[in-house]
Amino acid sequence: MTTSTNGKFDRKPFIAGNWKMNMDHVQGITLLQKLAWTLSDAKHDYSRVEVAVFPPFTDLRGVQTLVQGDELDVVYGGQDLSQFDSGAYTGDISGQFLAKLGCSYVLVGHSERRTIHNESDDVLNAKTKAAFRHGITPVLCVGEGLEIRQAGTHVDHTLAQLRAGVEGLTPEQAAELVVAYEPVWAIGTGEVAGPEDAQEMCAAIRAELATLFGADVAAKTRLLYGGSVKANNAASILKERDVDGLLVGGASLDAAEFANIVRFESHLLTD
Ligand SMILES: O=C(CO)COP(=O)(O)O
């Protein structure tokens, strides 16, 4: 069955854990093993809900070895990539290297990259294209800060980030792209945007994608919400029509909690 419980027939729910700068390569393996065991005990069906982790770069080789060796169905990706393919870019990581490590996805434009590293919309557009160039699906992160939310211009602001990020993509690429709406004021603060806030923005993002690439394309693009997601609020957010998945920070560092988020459908059944 390819349906999700909320009737979003064609878009497979996607639950992703962004470990940020946590977990060294030894801790990372332990966390992933625990997650895989927990999901296996719970008979998780990966064909119904896709599960991804975004470990630090230094963990990726170990994660690849574990996933291949134990034939895990968990997919993984990098937290960033360079807009360039190779050369004199000290400290940067090429999408080519991530592809070689078996990465299926890469985060682009996480708010911590936009704010701490001052990554511009132009750079992020180049990174999105670099990901596709290397056969990796970008997860383009967008979202507003508190002042913009309070000023009431959060939809305009977020859609401007979206337009800049997807400029020049083909319709096929836009359909494959994943977009994560992460309101900065809800990240790591315990402050969660309500399900209706997540839905409002995801609906606006889908409408914008429909304008840019056509309704058929927009119907395929998966849209995630991120910001203080926990097992006890995941199901209510995922019930929303245009929210296809979650990008989880802090709660993804606890295997049991993250597994419960992945198994959100079991919470819906008992609601
Ligand atoms: O930034 C996030 C995921 O990318 C969200 O982080 P938290 O879940 O810790 O709020």
The ligand as an ORCA input file, in Angstrom:
! r2SCAN-3c Opt
* xyz 0 1
  O      16.666     22.522     12.930
  C      15.963     21.533     13.093
  C      16.094     20.366     12.204
  O      16.860     20.671     11.078
  C      14.991     21.464     14.204
  O      15.684     21.305     15.378
  P      14.891     20.937     16.727
  O      14.021     19.753     16.406
  O      15.965     20.625     17.727
  O      14.067     22.138     17.085
*
